Amino acid sequence: MNLGEKLKHIKIVRSFIYGVVGAATYPGLMLVNKIRIEGTEHLKNLPKKNVLFVSNHQTYFADVITFIHIFCAVKWRKQNRLGVPYYLLNPFTNLYFVAAEETMKGSWISRLFILAGALTVKRTWRAEGKEVRRGLDPSDTRKINKALENNWVITFPQGTTKPFAPGRKGTAYIIKNNQPIVIPVVINGFWRAFNKKGLGFKKKGSLLSIRFKEPLIIDYTKGIDEILDQVMDSIEQSKKFMMKGKHHLINALDK
């Protein structure tokens, strides 16, 4: 285990990083843009371990940063709002998030995010700019399984910021094997507000929406494909949701 991997498991290190990153990004979420949060009542009584958040994905970093802000605010008993960010004084650190290995090697921001709790995995659908179709990497699965033992984990089943991309079966395997509480999340507006690879602004005054849904009721005896279909429906990225709303059409064309 390298130094970065060791440091990210130290609570005081992650608390410091969350505080710095949170303070730096709060104005972009609350002042430069507008944020609308729904469904945090579903987070109140969750256990502090074996909880998996599944979400659609629109930027490499802004999505995850917003999750961190919200979870810290919920820890301080705020509901569907951030308010004044004093929650960063004692942030929620029982959190990891799944990120593509190649993305986490790109910049100083990505290296900082490794310390913040990134679980780096090899992409199933894409690597080094080329389309590939890897099988499930057991070492990647073990990382996520171990993180779930004592933490919350955020994962993006599509593994890409492209809307309506197919989900990866790895997510369904993790759900079937660990039987976590699964919370679906639907986000929108991040692709419009921020550039994809960093935290630069594309359009100020954008509405950033984050909606937490009720925990999924999953039949763990079902096959991997059925579980994955349920997950993709829950984050509104399955075929039946494609092009339903105007923002989906704009999003697709923007890519």
For each residue, the residues with C-beta under 8 A, 3 or more apart:
1: 5 6
2: 5 6
3: 6 7
4: 7 8 111 114 115
5: 1 2 8 9 114
6: 1 2 3 9 10
7: 3 4 10 13 115
8: 4 5 13 14 114 115 116 117 118
9: 5 6
10: 6 7 13 14
11: 14 15 93
12: 15 16
13: 7 8 10 16 17 115
14: 8 10 11 17 18 91 93 115 116 117
15: 11 12 18 19 90 91 93
16: 12 13 19 20
17: 13 14 20 21 112 115 116
18: 14 15 21 22 68 72 88 91 93 116
19: 15 16 22 23 88 89 91
20: 16 17 23 24
21: 17 18 24 25 65 68 112 116
22: 18 19 25 26 65 68 69 72 85 88 91
23: 19 20 26 85 88
24: 20 21
25: 21 22 28 29 62 65 69 199
26: 22 23 29 30 31 69 82 85 88
27: 30 31 32
28: 25 31 32 33 62 193 194 199 201
29: 25 26 32 33 35 65 66 69 82 208
30: 26 27 33 34 35 82
31: 26 27 28
32: 27 28 29 201 204 205
33: 28 29 30 189 193 204 205 206 207 208
34: 30 205 206 207 208
35: 29 30 66 82 207 208 209 210
36: 207 208 209 210
37: 40 70 80 81 82 209 210 211
38: 80 209 210 211 212
39: 42 43 80 211 212 213 214
40: 37 43 44 70 73 74 78 79 80 212
41: 44 79 80
42: 39 46 183 212 213 214 215
43: 39 40 46 71 74 183 212
44: 40 41 74
45:
46: 42 43 51 152 181 183
47: 50 51 181
48: 51 94 150 151 152
49: 94 148 149 150 151 152
50: 47 148 149 178 179 180 181
51: 46 47 48 148 152 153 180 181 183
52: 148 152 153 155 174 175 178 180 181 182 183
53: 67 152 153 154 155 182 183 184 185
54: 155 156 157 171 182 183 184 185 231 234 235
55: 63 67 154 155 156 184 185 186 187 235
56: 156 158 163 185 186 187 235 236 237
57: 63 156 158 159 160 161
58: 62 63 161 187 188 189 190 191 196 251
59: 62 63 161 190 191 194 195 196 197
60: 63 99 103 110 161 196 197 198
61: 64 65 109 110 113 198 199
62: 25 28 58 59 65 66 190 193 194 199
63: 55 57 58 59 60 66 67 156 187 190
64: 61 67 68 97 99 113 154
65: 21 22 25 29 61 62 68 69 199
66: 29 35 62 63 69 70 187 190 208 210
67: 53 55 63 64 70 71 95 97 154 185 210
68: 18 21 22 64 65 71 72 91 92 95 116
69: 22 25 26 29 65 66 72 73 82 85 87
70: 37 40 66 67 73 74 82 210
71: 43 67 68 74 75 92 95 152
72: 18 22 68 69 75 76 87 88 91 92
73: 40 69 70 76 78 81 82 83 85 87
74: 40 43 44 70 71 77 78 79 92
75: 71 72 87 90 91 92
76: 72 73 86 87 90
77: 74
78: 40 73 74 81 82 83 87
79: 40 41 74
80: 37 38 39 40 41
81: 37 73 78
82: 26 29 30 35 37 69 70 73 78 85 87
83: 73 78
84:
85: 22 23 26 69 73 82 88
86: 76 89
87: 69 72 73 75 76 78 82 90 91
88: 18 19 22 23 26 72 85 91
89: 19 86
90: 15 75 76 87
91: 14 15 18 19 22 68 72 75 87 88
92: 68 71 72 74 75 95
93: 11 14 15 18 117
94: 48 49 150 151 152
95: 67 68 71 92 117 151 152 153 154
96: 117 118 119 144 147 151 152 153 154
97: 64 67 117 118 119 153 154 155
98: 118 119 121 144 153 154 155 156
99: 60 64 103 104 113 118 119 120 121
100: 103 104 120 121 122 123 159
101: 104 105 120 121 122 123
102: 105 106 123 127 128
103: 60 99 100 106 110
104: 99 100 101 110 111 113 114 118 120
105: 101 102 110
106: 102 103 110 197
107: 110 111 197 198
108: 111 112
109: 61 112 113 198 199
110: 60 61 103 104 105 106 107 113 114 118
111: 4 104 107 108 114 115
112: 17 21 108 109 115 116
113: 61 64 99 104 109 110 116 117 118
114: 4 5 8 104 110 111 118 120
115: 4 7 8 13 14 17 111 112
116: 8 14 17 18 21 68 112 113
117: 8 14 93 95 96 97 113
118: 8 96 97 98 99 104 110 113 114
119: 96 97 98 99 140 143 144 147 153
120: 99 100 101 104 114 143
121: 98 99 100 101 137 140 143 144 170
122: 100 101 127 134 137 140
123: 100 101 102 126 127 132 134 159
124: 133 134 136 159 168 169 170
125: 131 132 133 159 160 165 166 168
126: 123 129 130 131 132 159 160
127: 102 122 123 130 132 134
128: 102
129: 126
130: 126 127
131: 125 126
132: 123 125 126 127
133: 124 125
134: 122 123 124 127 137
135:
136: 124 140 141 169 170 173
137: 121 122 134 140 141
138: 141 142
139: 142 143
140: 119 121 122 136 137 143 144 170
141: 136 137 138 144 145 170 173 174 177
142: 138 139 145 146
143: 119 120 121 139 140 146 147
144: 96 98 119 121 140 141 147 148 153 155 174
145: 141 142 148 149 174 177 178
146: 142 143 149
147: 96 119 143 144 150 151 153
148: 49 50 51 52 144 145 151 153 174 178 180
149: 49 50 145 146
150: 48 49 94 147
151: 48 49 94 95 96 147 148
152: 46 48 49 51 52 53 71 94 95 96
153: 51 52 53 95 96 97 98 119 144 147 148 180
154: 53 55 64 67 95 96 97 98
155: 52 53 54 55 97 98 144 171 174
156: 54 55 56 57 63 98 159
157: 54 167 168 171 228 231 232 235 237
158: 56 57 162 165 166 167 168 237
159: 57 100 123 124 125 126 156 165 168
160: 57 125 126 165
161: 57 58 59 60 191 196
162: 158 165 255
163: 56 237 248 251 252 255
164: 237 238 239 241 242 248 252
165: 125 158 159 160 162 237
166: 125 158
167: 157 158 171 172 228 231 232 237
168: 124 125 157 158 159 171 228
169: 124 136 172 173 224 225 228
170: 121 124 136 140 141 173 174
171: 54 155 157 167 168 174 175 228 231
172: 167 169 175 176 224 225 227 228 231
173: 136 141 169 170 176 177 224
174: 52 141 144 145 148 155 170 171 177 178 180
175: 52 171 172 178 179 180 182 218 220 227 231
176: 172 173 179 220 224 227
177: 141 145 173 174
178: 50 52 145 148 174 175
179: 50 175 176 218 220
180: 50 51 52 148 153 174 175
181: 46 47 50 51 52 215
182: 52 53 54 175 215 216 218 231 234
183: 42 43 46 51 52 53 54 212 213 214 215 216
184: 53 54 55 212 213 216 231 234 235
185: 53 54 55 56 67 210 211 212 213 235
186: 55 56 209 210 211 213 235 236
187: 55 56 58 63 66 190 208 209 210 211
188: 58 208 209 247
189: 33 58 192 193 206 207 208 209
190: 58 59 62 63 66 187 193 194 208
191: 58 59 161 194 196 251 254
192: 189 202 203 206 254
193: 28 33 62 189 190 201 202 203 204 206 208
194: 28 59 62 190 191 198 199 200 201 202
195: 59 198 199 200 201 202
196: 58 59 60 161 191
197: 59 60 106 107
198: 60 61 107 109 194 195
199: 25 28 61 62 65 109 194 195
200: 194 195
201: 28 32 193 194 195 204
202: 192 193 194 195
203: 192 193 206
204: 32 33 193 201
205: 32 33 34
206: 33 34 189 192 193 203
207: 33 34 35 36 189
208: 29 33 34 35 36 66 187 188 189 190 193
209: 35 36 37 38 186 187 188 189
210: 35 36 37 38 66 67 70 185 186 187
211: 37 38 39 185 186 187
212: 38 39 40 42 43 183 184 185
213: 39 42 183 184 185 186 234
214: 39 42 183
215: 42 181 182 183
216: 182 183 184 230 231 234
217:
218: 175 179 182 222 227 230
219: 222
220: 175 176 179 227
221:
222: 218 219 226 227
223: 226 227
224: 169 172 173 176 227 228
225: 169 172 228 229
226: 222 223 229 230
227: 172 175 176 218 220 222 223 224 230 231
228: 157 167 168 169 171 172 224 225 231 232
229: 225 226 232 233 238
230: 216 218 226 227 233 234
231: 54 157 167 171 172 175 182 184 216 227 228 234 235
232: 157 167 228 229 235 237 238
233: 229 230 236 238 240 241
234: 54 182 184 213 216 230 231
235: 54 55 56 157 184 185 186 231 232
236: 56 186 233 241
237: 56 157 158 163 164 165 167 232 241
238: 164 229 232 233 241 242
239: 164 242
240: 233 244
241: 164 233 236 237 238 244 248
242: 164 238 239 248
243: 248 249 252
244: 240 241 248
245: 248 249
246: 249 250
247: 188 250 251
248: 163 164 241 242 243 244 245 251 252
249: 243 245 246 252 253
250: 246 247 253 254
251: 58 163 191 247 248 254 255
252: 163 164 243 248 249 255
253: 249 250
254: 191 192 250 251
255: 162 163 251 252
